[in-house]
Amino acid sequence: MLPDKLNQALEGEIYIREGKAAVKDALSRLEVKVSQTFTEFYNRYARPFWEEYVPFELLDLVDQENNK
């Protein structure tokens, strides 16, 4: 379901998530319902994401200290 351009942009090994159970645990603790696309994104990719020309950063759902 994720766009091909997104998959191409994040194809580096540093973005590949290991331990998908951590995503399920994080969503469970947050007690929120999310779309299948949202779940697919965080099951597949890890780390914070940003673009030099966009004034915001998408933090990782699981691993970043700043998320707590």
Z-matrix of the N, CA and C atoms (Angstrom, degrees):
N
C 1 1.443
C 2 1.529 1 112.63
N 3 1.306 2 117.09 1 -23.05
C 4 1.465 3 119.62 2 -179.40
C 5 1.520 4 110.34 3 -72.26
N 6 1.315 5 117.49 4 143.96
C 7 1.466 6 120.73 5 -179.47
C 8 1.528 7 112.04 6 -62.59
N 9 1.322 8 115.93 7 144.42
C 10 1.462 9 121.26 8 179.31
C 11 1.523 10 112.16 9 -58.56
N 12 1.348 11 117.34 10 -38.32
C 13 1.476 12 120.37 11 179.79
C 14 1.520 13 110.78 12 -61.40
N 15 1.317 14 117.18 13 -38.39
C 16 1.458 15 121.06 14 178.12
C 17 1.523 16 110.23 15 -65.67
N 18 1.309 17 116.50 16 -47.06
C 19 1.465 18 120.50 17 178.61
C 20 1.526 19 111.65 18 -60.54
N 21 1.311 20 117.59 19 -36.43
C 22 1.460 21 121.21 20 178.25
C 23 1.528 22 110.85 21 -69.66
N 24 1.319 23 116.99 22 -40.68
C 25 1.465 24 121.14 23 -178.45
C 26 1.525 25 111.73 24 -67.22
N 27 1.314 26 117.26 25 -30.31
C 28 1.465 27 121.61 26 -175.96
C 29 1.523 28 112.59 27 -111.19
N 30 1.319 29 116.47 28 30.18
C 31 1.454 30 119.41 29 -175.87
C 32 1.531 31 113.95 30 -77.27
N 33 1.311 32 118.62 31 -8.40
C 34 1.456 33 120.99 32 -179.52
C 35 1.519 34 112.10 33 -67.87
N 36 1.311 35 116.33 34 147.56
C 37 1.460 36 121.41 35 -178.22
C 38 1.522 37 112.97 36 -60.28
N 39 1.320 38 117.84 37 -26.57
C 40 1.467 39 119.47 38 -178.27
C 41 1.523 40 112.43 39 -65.14
N 42 1.327 41 117.80 40 -19.67
C 43 1.458 42 121.22 41 -178.52
C 44 1.529 43 113.59 42 -94.68
N 45 1.325 44 118.19 43 -8.01
C 46 1.456 45 120.57 44 -175.60
C 47 1.528 46 109.98 45 -75.03
N 48 1.315 47 116.57 46 126.90
C 49 1.458 48 121.96 47 -179.82
C 50 1.529 49 109.94 48 -78.72
N 51 1.296 50 114.95 49 136.50
C 52 1.460 51 122.02 50 168.88
C 53 1.517 52 106.13 51 -113.81
N 54 1.292 53 118.33 52 145.07
C 55 1.449 54 120.79 53 178.69
C 56 1.510 55 113.43 54 76.41
N 57 1.308 56 116.36 55 64.45
C 58 1.461 57 121.01 56 -177.93
C 59 1.523 58 113.14 57 -64.73
N 60 1.325 59 117.59 58 -18.72
C 61 1.468 60 120.77 59 178.04
C 62 1.522 61 110.71 60 -62.03
N 63 1.325 62 117.32 61 -29.62
C 64 1.466 63 121.01 62 179.63
C 65 1.530 64 110.77 63 -63.90
N 66 1.323 65 117.48 64 -34.02
C 67 1.469 66 121.06 65 177.49
C 68 1.520 67 109.49 66 -66.21
N 69 1.317 68 116.32 67 -46.31
C 70 1.463 69 121.05 68 178.74
C 71 1.531 70 110.62 69 -59.88
N 72 1.323 71 116.76 70 -42.99
C 73 1.466 72 121.38 71 178.42
C 74 1.529 73 111.58 72 -62.75
N 75 1.338 74 117.02 73 -43.61
C 76 1.467 75 121.32 74 -179.76
C 77 1.526 76 110.82 75 -62.74
N 78 1.323 77 117.07 76 -44.36
C 79 1.465 78 120.51 77 179.35
C 80 1.524 79 110.76 78 -66.15
N 81 1.307 80 116.47 79 -36.28
C 82 1.458 81 120.52 80 177.91
C 83 1.530 82 110.98 81 -64.28
N 84 1.330 83 116.76 82 -44.29
C 85 1.464 84 121.05 83 178.66
C 86 1.530 85 111.51 84 -64.34
N 87 1.324 86 116.80 85 -34.85
C 88 1.462 87 120.73 86 179.37
C 89 1.531 88 112.46 87 -74.92
N 90 1.325 89 115.76 88 -19.59
C 91 1.461 90 121.90 89 179.97
C 92 1.530 91 112.05 90 55.32
N 93 1.322 92 115.16 91 48.49
C 94 1.463 93 120.92 92 178.13
C 95 1.522 94 109.91 93 -125.17
N 96 1.311 95 115.18 94 151.51
C 97 1.458 96 120.74 95 172.66
C 98 1.516 97 107.30 96 -98.94
N 99 1.309 98 115.77 97 132.60
C 100 1.463 99 120.64 98 -179.44
C 101 1.515 100 109.14 99 -126.48
N 102 1.319 101 115.16 100 163.98
C 103 1.463 102 120.02 101 -179.81
C 104 1.525 103 110.78 102 -72.81
N 105 1.301 104 115.10 103 162.42
C 106 1.456 105 121.15 104 176.70
C 107 1.532 106 110.36 105 -61.74
N 108 1.317 107 117.60 106 -36.13
C 109 1.461 108 121.72 107 179.23
C 110 1.525 109 110.79 108 -64.92
N 111 1.322 110 117.01 109 -43.09
C 112 1.464 111 121.70 110 177.20
C 113 1.529 112 109.92 111 -58.70
N 114 1.323 113 116.40 112 -49.00
C 115 1.460 114 121.54 113 179.84
C 116 1.522 115 110.86 114 -61.80
N 117 1.314 116 116.99 115 -43.54
C 118 1.464 117 121.07 116 179.07
C 119 1.527 118 110.84 117 -60.82
N 120 1.330 119 116.90 118 -43.01
C 121 1.460 120 120.91 119 180.00
C 122 1.521 121 110.71 120 -58.93
N 123 1.342 122 117.31 121 -51.58
C 124 1.463 123 119.76 122 -176.36
C 125 1.524 124 112.89 123 -75.14
N 126 1.321 125 118.50 124 -23.80
C 127 1.463 126 120.17 125 173.36
C 128 1.531 127 110.90 126 -71.02
N 129 1.308 128 116.23 127 -29.58
C 130 1.464 129 120.86 128 -177.23
C 131 1.526 130 113.05 129 -91.28
N 132 1.334 131 117.74 130 -37.99
C 133 1.458 132 120.93 131 -171.51
C 134 1.528 133 112.22 132 -120.64
N 135 1.314 134 115.35 133 147.20
C 136 1.461 135 123.08 134 177.84
C 137 1.524 136 108.67 135 -130.48
N 138 1.316 137 115.83 136 168.60
C 139 1.467 138 124.19 137 178.25
C 140 1.521 139 110.83 138 89.96
N 141 1.309 140 116.88 139 161.44
C 142 1.471 141 119.28 140 173.51
C 143 1.535 142 110.30 141 -74.24
N 144 1.316 143 115.69 142 154.93
C 145 1.461 144 121.63 143 -178.22
C 146 1.515 145 108.41 144 -129.18
N 147 1.308 146 115.46 145 137.15
C 148 1.458 147 120.36 146 176.01
C 149 1.513 148 109.34 147 -154.56
N 150 1.287 149 114.43 148 164.41
C 151 1.463 150 122.28 149 177.84
C 152 1.514 151 106.22 150 -128.61
N 153 1.283 152 116.06 151 137.31
C 154 1.461 153 122.12 152 -176.34
C 155 1.529 154 112.90 153 -54.07
N 156 1.327 155 117.17 154 -33.67
C 157 1.464 156 120.94 155 -174.29
C 158 1.531 157 113.38 156 -101.91
N 159 1.311 158 117.61 157 6.34
C 160 1.461 159 121.86 158 178.15
C 161 1.527 160 107.55 159 -113.42
N 162 1.318 161 118.19 160 129.53
C 163 1.467 162 120.37 161 -170.89
C 164 1.534 163 115.15 162 -83.14
N 165 1.308 164 119.03 163 33.32
C 166 1.459 165 120.02 164 175.26
C 167 1.520 166 110.03 165 -147.60
N 168 1.329 167 115.49 166 166.01
C 169 1.453 168 122.67 167 -179.30
C 170 1.521 169 108.45 168 -130.26
N 171 1.312 170 117.15 169 135.28
C 172 1.455 171 122.88 170 175.87
C 173 1.524 172 107.15 171 -96.16
N 174 1.327 173 116.68 172 111.97
C 175 1.455 174 120.32 173 -178.05
C 176 1.523 175 110.63 174 -80.10
N 177 1.317 176 115.17 175 160.28
C 178 1.451 177 120.06 176 177.85
C 179 1.521 178 109.76 177 -71.91
N 180 1.293 179 116.92 178 144.80
C 181 1.454 180 123.12 179 -178.71
C 182 1.519 181 112.12 180 -70.60
N 183 1.321 182 117.65 181 -23.68
C 184 1.463 183 121.38 182 -170.23
C 185 1.516 184 113.90 183 -115.43
N 186 1.320 185 118.72 184 -51.72
C 187 1.463 186 121.70 185 -158.65
C 188 1.512 187 118.25 186 -100.84
N 189 1.261 188 121.10 187 -5.23
C 190 1.457 189 119.92 188 -173.46
C 191 1.525 190 112.58 189 -94.72
N 192 1.319 191 116.77 190 133.37
C 193 1.457 192 121.34 191 179.07
C 194 1.521 193 111.93 192 -58.16
N 195 1.308 194 117.57 193 -37.62
C 196 1.467 195 121.55 194 -177.26
C 197 1.522 196 112.91 195 -66.56
N 198 1.317 197 117.26 196 -12.25
C 199 1.464 198 120.61 197 -178.55
C 200 1.523 199 112.25 198 -79.71
N 201 1.317 200 117.68 199 -14.01
C 202 1.466 201 120.88 200 -172.33
C 203 1.497 202 111.55 201 -91.61
